[in-house]
Amino acid sequence: MSIRRLPSHLVNRIAAGEVVERPASALKELVENAIDSGAGRIAVALSAGGVERIEVADDGCGMTPEEIALALERHATSKLPDEDIDRVVTLGFRGEALPSIASVARLTIESRPGGSDGWSRTVDNGVVERDGPAALPPGTRVVVDGLFARVPARRKFLRSPRAEYAACLDVVRRLAMARPDIAFSVEHDGRRVLSVAAAEGRPARVAALTDRALADNSVAIDLERDGHVLGGVAGLPTFHRGVADHQYLFVNGRPVKDRLLIGAIRGAYAEMMPRDRHAVVALFLDVPPSEVDVNVHPAKTEVRFRDPALVRGMIVSGLRRALDAAGHRVAHDAPADVMALWEPEQTSPLPTGEGVGGGAGVSPSGPSGASAHPPGGGSYLNDRRPTFFAPPPAARAEPAWGAPPEAGDFPLGVARGQVAKTYIVAEAADGLVLVDQHAAHERLVLERMRAALVGGRVASQALLLPEVVELDEPACDRLEARIAELADFGLELERFGARAMLVRATPALLGQGDPKGLVTDLADELAAYDQALSLRERLDAVAGTMACHGSVRAGRVLSVAEMNALLREMEATPHSGQCNHGRPTWVKLNTKELQKLFGRS
């Protein structure tokens, strides 16, 4: 069989398999082109989730008839004027999207540069159908009809129109978040579903495109290091979701889904969030173009950094610093179902009439044997005042050695009592605070242990018999390169031949652990992120367990002084708003909610 050159229409169809996977992929390429054109307003219209029709209109620079024809050829682009692929500053640069889309759909491009006439060109599945003048305002309008209509093998793998619409909306939301200076609108089947005006900055645009509550339950990120700038917003650890669909990551304004960045976010929120929950963040990383490679995949959603350790460390430290500054803040809007638990119970009225004092078993005297007749005559049974007998209060009373402190002087208020030997009741200036004493003290103990580890080497425990761990040669090379750093964490390793490592000591905090499993997991983490994450995470896990066993247990009676001391330390300790397992340590009912419970509002 002889080697032959494939025809251009087949080459474009093969390229479409990499660039255009679904309607959202085509929409992403078209909106990125609109952004690169210098548009100030971009309008998107979809039909059947983009399967039947995708329309993108902008007010950018526009194209001449010659440029439209050239744009529909493979690897033709205006975005690499100096042909420097290592310094890409635009979203698109490969010149593959338009011809790939035109090979699997009916593509119409209408464009008009400022001060010139408009022009239109239609390509139906690789064949030019129309080429002539068009009337439109300055800018460009691209219409994609019947995506994969003539490629049934691809069309049958598309999901439902509702699922494809959700993917398209997510693409526009991410691109709109990256460019707050551009106004975006989206219509689906004639209904306006998204509209954002040009915003002043990224925080305002993020708040407009995500959960409105994020603005009140987030911290700002601002960090610069070695020419790298990290900004954005991060939700509090207690403001989380069950899936990671609210993690927005951008590199030089480009939405990405990078494993390194996702791992950095997970590491920053370690020991502050339940394992099955995910943080809500929008991070914008700006790096010199020469320090990042965006030409990794035709979809341009993956990037490769020249110094990944710097980038990961910057994200972890930036998030940690911002979350540390949040102190004891916690997201805890009182949900409706919880508020319903506070509704007053319906009480049955006391029986009146002939049954009272007879077979009903109600004594005519009060609880202390007093007469049933009030002073001055009459009867308690005819009195319209409430006639219930409350049991004696079960709370403790302590002698007051001085005037209690003012609640307004402290964010978490001052202790007023203890409920069920587990929850501290405190009065704040703006409401009632309930504190889980075990969860709160668990976090305080953990932070003390972490502080004790800072600035010193972790104690190690020598093995009675050194253990040999067999690995492949690249894994041993990665571990050998980090021997000095791992020794600071209490893990002492030696190279033992080409495909084995000798473990002489392990961190004392890990106790009687599994050296082989530790070294194996550590080698896997180094392969994925080039960072000693496994050891750090194991130390945090052990420290968290020790803190849990060394903290104040539920069911212990605390004095008022102990309760207030716990509240004051919480106010001064970072991350004290959640325990080591990610649950909130305190909740608040503000004055308005308290008034609602008693029907005062």
N, C-alpha and C positions, 0 to 999 in steps of 0.2 A: 504494500500500500504506500503510495507516494505522499509526501508532505505537500499540503496546499494552503493557501491563504484563505481564511474565512471571509465571506462577504460582509460588508459593513453593517447591514441590517441585522445579521446574526450576531456580530460582535456587540452591537448596541443592546440586543436582547440578553446576551450573557452578562453584560455589565449591569443591566437593570436588575438582575438577580441579586447583586450585592448592594446596589444603591437604593432600589425601591422594593422594599419587602411588603409594605402595606400602605394604605392611604396616608397614614401619619408620616411615613418616610418621605413620600413625595411632597407633602405639605411642608415638612421641615426644610427641604431644599429650596422650595419656592419662597418661603418667608425669609430664609437666610439671604437669598438673592435680593429680596426687597430691602432688607436692612443694609446690605452692602452698597445698594444704589443710593444711599443717603436719604431715604424716605423719612418723612416726619409723621406720616399716618399710613397705617396698613390695615386693610379691610379683608377679612376672610369670609367666604360663604361656602357652606358644605351642603351636600344632599346625600341622604342615606349614609351618614357617617363618612362621607368622602368617597365611597365606593362608586357612586353614580356621577358625582360632580365635585370638583374642587376649584374654587375661584379665589385668586389672590390679586388684589389691586393696591397700588402704592402711588405716591406722588414723588418718586425719586427722579433720577437724572434722565431716564428714558434711553431708548436705543434707536439708531437709524436703521433703514431697511437692510443695509449691508451687515450691520452688527447683529440684527435678528437672525439672518441666514447663517452667520458665522457661529452664533451662540448655539445653534442646533447641530453643530458638528462636534465630534468627540475631542476632548482635550483642547477646546478653544475657550479661553478665559481672558478677562481683563484685569485679573487680581494678582498677577505675578509680573509686574512690569520689569523687574530686574532679574527674573527667573531664579530668585533665591528661595528655594523651598524650605530652608532652615529658618526663615524669618517671616512667617505668614502672619499677617495682621488683619486679615478678613476672615469671615466665617466660611466662605466657599473659596476654592482655589483649584480644584481638580478638573473642572470643565466636563464632568460626566453626567450631571443630573438631568439637564434638559434633553439631550439626545436619548438618554436611557428611558425617561418618562415617555417621550414621543414614540418610542419603539413598542410600548405596551399599552398605549391609550391614544385618544384623540386630543392633541395638544394644540391650543390656539394662543398665540402671543400677539398682543396689541400693545404698541408702545409709541410714545411721542416725546422727543426731547423738547425742552423749552425753546420757543421761537421757530419750530419746524412743524411739518405736517406729520400726522400719524400714519402708521403702517401696521398691517396685520399679516400673519403667516400661520397657516394651519397644516399640521402634519398628522395624518391618521395612521397609527401603527407603522411608522417608518416611511410612509409615502406622502409627499407634498400634495396637499389637496387644494389649497388656495393661497394666493400671494397677491396682496393689493392694498390700496389705501384704506384707512379707517379713521373714524371721527371719535376722539376721546380727549380728555384734558391731559395736560403734561403728566407723564408718569408711565406706568406699565400695568397691564392687566393680563394675567395668565389664567387660562381655563383648561382644566383636565377633565375630560368626559370619558366614562366607561373604562375605568382602570382595570386592566387584565380581562377585558370583555372578550378578546380573541385569544386569550391564553387560559383556557379552562383549567389546566393543571395547576396554575397559580391561583386562580380565582377561588377554587373550591377550598383552599386553605385559609381564606380570609375568615375572620370571625363575624359575629352578628353586627349589623349596622350600629347598634347601641355601643358595643365594645369598641368598634373602630372609631366612633365619634368620641368616646372617652379618651382614646389614645391621641386623636387629633387635638382635642382641647388641651391635653396635658402638654403637647408640643408647643402650642401657641402660648400657654401660660408660662412655660419656662423661658421662651425667647423674649416674651414681654417683660419678664422679671429681670432679665439681663440688660434690657435697654429701656430704662424708665423715661428717657427723653423722647420716645416714640409712642404715639397713641395707637392702640390696637382695638379692633372690634371683630367679633365672630358671630355669624348667623348660621343656624342649622335648620334646614327645611323651612326657611322663611322666618324663623324666630330668633331674636337677638338673645344670645346666651352669655356674651362677655363684652364689656366695653370699659376701657380704662383710658383716661386722658394722660397726656404727658405729665409726669410727676417731677417733683423737685429732686428727688434722690431715691436710692434703692430701698431704704426702709419703708418709705411711703408706698412704693410700688409693691413690695413684698406683702405689706399689710392688706393692700387692695386685692391681691390675688390669692391669698391663703386665708386661713381661719382668722376672723376678726379678733378673736380673743388672744391671738399671738402677740399683739401689740402690748397688752398688759401683762403677759406672762413670758417675757423674753428678755434677753440681755444683748447689748450691742457688742460686736466684735470689731476690734481695731488693733492691728499689729503689723509692724514693718520690720523686715530683717533681710539684710544682704540683697536689697533690690526687689524683694518679694513683698507684696502688700496683701494682707488678708482683712477682709471686711465682711459685713453682713449681720445677721441676727441669729440667735440660738434660743430655742425654747428652754424654759426651766426643766430640770429633770422630772418633775411631777407633771409636766405638760407634755404628754407623749401620746403615741398612736399605736394601734395594733399592727400596722404595716408601715413599710418605709417609703410610702408614696409622697410624704411631705419632707423629703430630704432633697434640697435643690443645691446642686454643685455647679460652679461656673469657673472656668479657667480662661482668663483674658476675654471675658464676655461670652464664652462659648459654653452652652450646657453640655455637661459630660456626665457619664456614669462610670466612674473610675474605681476600681477595687481598692487602690491605695487610699483614696480619700474616704471611701466608706469605712474602711478599717480604722482610719484615724478618728473618725467620729465615734465609732464604737468604743475605741480605747479611751477617748476623752470622757465619755459618759459611764465608764466602767464603775461598778459598785455604787452607782447612783440611780440606777433604773432597773426595773424588773427585766429578766432575760427575754421575755416574750414581747417586750414593748420597744418602740423605736422613737428616737428623738425627732423633733421638728426643727429643722435648721435650713437656712439659706446662706451659703458661704460663697463669697466672691474672691477668687484668688487671681491677682494680677502679677505676672512674672515676665521678665524679658523674653521676647519671642525666641531668642537663641537658646533659652534654658528649657524649652518644652517642645516636644515633637508631636504635632497634631496629625501627621500623615501616617497614622498607624492602621486605620481601617477606612474603607470608602465611606462609611456612614459618619465618620468624624466624631463619634461619641466617646472614643477612647483616646487618651493622651499618654505620653511617656516623658517623665521628667529627667533632666540630666542629674539632679541631686535629689532623689526621692526621700532620703533620710531627712534632709532639710525641710522639705515640704510637709512630710508627715509630722515631724516634731513641731513645726510651726503651727499646724492645725491643732494638735493636741494641747500645746501650751497656750495658744490663743483662746481656745474654748475653756480650758481649765481656769485661766486667769479671769475670764469674764464670769464664769460660774462661781468662782471663789468670791468675787466682788458682790455677787447676789446675796451672800450671807445666808440668812435663814428664810429667805423668800420661798414661797411655795404656791403653786397654782391649785386652788381648791374652791372653785365656784360651787356653792351648795346645790346639788342636783335636785330636781323636783321630787324624785322618789325618796331621797333622804329627808327632804323637808316634810314629806307626807308622814314620816314616822313620828314627827313631833306634834301631829294634830291631836288636840285634846280628845280623850276617850269619852264616849257617851255614857253618862251615869244614869242609872234608873232612879226615879224619884222615890222618896220614902213612902211606904204605904200609908194611906190615911183611911179614916172611917172606922167601920166596925171591926175590921180585922186587926187593928192595932191593939196590942196588949193582950190579945187572946191567943189563938192557935198559931199566929205568925211567929211567936217566940221572941218578940221584941219587948224588952223590959221597959216598964214605965219610968225607970230612972236612968239617969245619964251614966256615963262610963265610970264615974267614981261613986255611984250609988246616990247621987244627989236627987232631989225631988224632981219630978217631971214638970212642976209648975214653976215658972219664972218668978222672980220677986215682983210683988205688986199684984199678984193674981194672974188669971188666964192660964193658958196651956202652951207648952212648947209645940204641941201638935198643930195648933192653929197659927203659930208664928210664921210669917212669910220669909223670915231670914233663913239662910242655908242651914239645913239640919243634917250634917254629916259629921262623923267622929273620925278624925285623922289619927293614925297611930303616932306615937311619940317619935320625934326625929332621931335618925340613926347616925347622923354625922358627929364628928368629934369637935369638941370645943377646947381651945387652948387659952391660957391667960394672956391677955394683951399687955406686953411690957412697954408699949409705946404706940403712938398713932401709926396706923398702917400707911405704907407709902402710897403716893398718888399713882393711879393707873396710867395716867397720861405721860408719865416720865419714861416708860419703857415700851418698845414696839410689841412685845408679847405680853404686856400687862403684868400684874402682880397676882400671886396665887391667893385664891380664896377658899380652896378646899380640894378634896380628893374624892373621886367617884369609883366605886368598885375596886378600890386599892390598885387601880391601874391608870386612871386618867386624871390629870391635873386640871382643875378648873381655875382659869385666870380671868381677871377683868382688865380689859384694855380700854383705851380712851374711846374707841369706836365700836366696841362690841364685846363678845364673849369668846374666849380662846380655850380650846380643849387640846390637851397635850397627851400623847401616848408616852408615858414615862420610860418604858422599856425601849421603844424604838428610838426615842430621842437620845437616851444615854448610850445606846449602842453606837450611834453615829459619833457622839462625842469621844467615846473610847477609841474608836477606829482612827479618828483624826489625830488623837494624841499619839497613837502608835506610829502613824505615818510621819508625824513631826519628829519623833524620836529617831526614825531611820534616816532623816535628811542630814546630809553632811558627814555621815559615817558609813563604814563598810558593814554590810549585813553579816551577822555572825554565821559561821559555817559549822557543820557537824561532820567530822571525819568518819568515813565508813570503815568498819572493822576489816572488811575485805573489799578492796577496790573492785568495782564492777565494770566489765567490758561491754560496751554497747556497739553492736555491729550496724553500720549504716553504709549507704553508697558513698563513693569517693567525693562527689561534689558537696554532699551534706557535711562530710567531715572537714572539707576545706572551709566551708562557711563557719563552722563552729571553731575551727582553729584560728581563724582570723579574728574571732571575738573572745578569745580565752581571757585576756586581761579584763575586758569589760564584764564578762560573766563572773570572774573572780570577785569583783566588787559586790556582786549579788550573793556571794556565798557558794557559788557553784565552781568547783575546781576540776578542770578537765586537762587531759593530756592526750596527744595524738598517739595511737596505738596501732601502728601499721597503716596501710593505705586505706582500709575500709572499716576502721573501728576507732572508738574513742574510749579512754579510760577515765572513769568517774572516781575521784578520790574523796570528794566531800560535797555535800549538798547543803542548801540553806537550812539553818536550824529551825526557822519558822515552819518549814514544811514537815517537820517531825519524821516519823517513820513512813516516808513516802515511797514512790516507785521511781528510782533513778533512771531506769531504762525508758519508762514512759515520758518522764520529764525531758530527757535529752532528745528523744525522738520528736516530741511535740515542738521543742525549741528549734530543732533543725527545720521542721516544716514551716514554722513561723518565719524564720530567717529567709527561707526560699521565697515566701510570699511577699514579705514586706521589708526584709533586711533589717529587722528590728527585733530585739529580745523581748517580744511581747508576752510570750507564754510564761516566762519566769515572773515578769511583773504582775501579770494577772493572777498567777498562782499565789504570789506573796500577798496580793490584795485579798484574795479569797480566804487564805489562812488567817490573815489579820482580821478580816471581817468575822470569821467564825470565833476567833478568840475574843473579839470585842463583844460579840453576842453573849458568850458565856460569862464575860466579866462585867456585864452591865447590870443596872438595876432591873430586877425581874418584876414582871407583872404580879400583883398580889402583895407587894411589900408596902407597908404603911410608911409614908414620908411625913416629916414635920414640915411646917410652913416654911421654915428657914431653908430646908433642903429643896423644897419645891422652887422657891425663888432663886436659889443658887443654880438650879438646873436651867431655869428660864434665862438667867443672865448669861450663862455659858453658851446656851443655844444662840443668843443674839450675837455673840462674838465669834462663833465658829462657822467656817464655810461649810456649805452643803448640809447644814443641820435641818433643813426643811424636809429631808427625806432620810429614811434609814438606809442601812447597807444593802437592803433588798429592793430599794426604790419606792417603798410605800411612804406616804406623807407622815410626818411626825406630829403635825399640829394642823388643826382646822379652826376656822373662825366663823362665827355667826355675827354679822354686823348689826348695828342697832336697828336698821330698817327691817332685816329679817326677823329679829326678835320681836319687833312691834307687829309684824305680820302674824307671827305665831299666836299672839294674844289678841288679834283682831283690832289692833290700834291703827292700822294703815289701810 
